[in-house]
């Protein structure tokens, strides 16, 4: 989006990180009770690059069997494309409590797909949703935070962005924390609530973001 640019720390060894294993969209969208909208999404929209990542939780139960994650993602997608009338699931990626990463919104995991995850700040960003509810006092699985770190390290590394740094992003909607047209400086690896009036991704997961940023930077080869 015009006027948005990443501010990257200096002194890194490498801005790139290995791509983690990502389960393709077809594993959940092409099977079971997936809706027609999910099976056949419209052509994706793209930005020029991703300079920030927003972390979410899905506000759904935590006691699921990880083998059920595809079904849970279909349920989430059905709600977003049904009741909310979105064109596709809003999150670019989803991570389950066992640390498995799933492709979310269609368009290609390595490309800067414009999502629908953070009101006012969907351009030049990616949304990672943790399957579950992580309010204060709820344990966050280590496998999940490690997977979020690995995914953020790889995705931000494609644009040379340090996960510990900041990004300048321009709001597209006054219902966010910033009036439309305002350029805000936000963490490159941010909580949903940094840009929108919400407690997402929950106090427990938000408290771990400094550790996740540091882990992601380490995976990029930064000191």
QUIJO-V690578 format. One record per backbone hydrogen bond with DSSP energy under -0.5 kcal/mol. NH is the residue of the N-H (numbers start at 1). CO is the residue of the C=O. E is the energy in kcal/mol with one decimal. If there is no record, write none. Layout:
NH_CO_E + NH_CO_E
This chain:
4_1_-1.9 + 5_168_-1.2 + 7_166_-2.3 + 8_6_-0.6 + 13_221_-0.9 + 23_101_-3.3 + 27_24_-1.9 + 28_25_-1.9 + 29_25_-3.2 + 30_26_-0.8 + 31_28_-0.5 + 34_31_-1.3 + 39_35_-2.6 + 40_36_-2.3 + 41_38_-0.6 + 47_112_-2.6 + 51_49_-0.6 + 51_124_-2.8 + 52_124_-1.0 + 53_188_-3.0 + 54_126_-2.8 + 55_190_-2.8 + 56_128_-2.8 + 58_130_-2.0 + 58_132_-0.6 + 59_132_-1.7 + 68_65_-2.6 + 69_66_-1.6 + 72_68_-2.2 + 73_69_-2.6 + 74_70_-2.1 + 75_71_-2.1 + 76_72_-2.4 + 77_73_-2.7 + 78_74_-2.5 + 79_75_-1.8 + 80_76_-2.0 + 81_77_-2.7 + 82_78_-1.4 + 84_79_-1.8 + 85_82_-0.5 + 86_80_-2.8 + 92_127_-0.9 + 93_127_-2.1 + 94_102_-2.0 + 95_129_-2.7 + 96_100_-2.2 + 99_96_-1.9 + 101_21_-0.5 + 102_94_-3.3 + 103_23_-2.8 + 104_92_-3.0 + 105_91_-2.5 + 111_108_-1.5 + 113_111_-2.0 + 114_45_-2.8 + 115_113_-0.6 + 115_122_-0.9 + 116_90_-2.0 + 121_118_-3.0 + 125_122_-0.8 + 126_52_-1.5 + 128_54_-2.9 + 128_126_-0.5 + 129_93_-2.3 + 129_127_-0.5 + 130_56_-2.6 + 130_128_-0.5 + 131_95_-2.8 + 131_129_-0.6 + 132_130_-0.7 + 138_135_-2.2 + 141_139_-0.6 + 145_141_-1.9 + 146_142_-2.7 + 147_143_-1.8 + 148_144_-2.3 + 149_145_-2.3 + 150_146_-2.4 + 151_147_-2.6 + 152_148_-2.7 + 153_149_-2.6 + 154_150_-2.0 + 155_151_-2.8 + 156_152_-2.7 + 157_153_-1.5 + 158_154_-1.1 + 159_156_-1.5 + 160_157_-1.2 + 161_156_-2.3 + 165_162_-2.0 + 166_7_-1.0 + 167_186_-3.0 + 168_5_-2.6 + 169_167_-0.7 + 169_184_-2.7 + 171_169_-0.5 + 171_182_-2.9 + 172_120_-1.6 + 176_173_-1.7 + 177_195_-2.6 + 181_171_-2.9 + 182_179_-2.3 + 184_169_-3.3 + 184_182_-0.6 + 186_167_-2.8 + 186_184_-0.7 + 188_165_-2.4 + 189_163_-0.5 + 190_53_-3.0 + 190_188_-0.5 + 192_55_-1.9 + 193_200_-1.9 + 194_191_-2.0 + 195_192_-1.7 + 196_192_-1.4 + 198_196_-1.8 + 202_199_-2.6 + 204_134_-1.4 + 205_134_-1.2 + 206_202_-2.7 + 207_203_-2.0 + 208_204_-0.5 + 208_205_-1.0 + 209_206_-1.5 + 212_208_-2.3 + 213_209_-2.9 + 214_210_-2.0 + 215_211_-2.5 + 216_212_-2.6 + 217_213_-2.5 + 218_214_-2.3 + 219_215_-2.1 + 220_216_-1.2 + 221_218_-1.6 + 222_217_-2.4
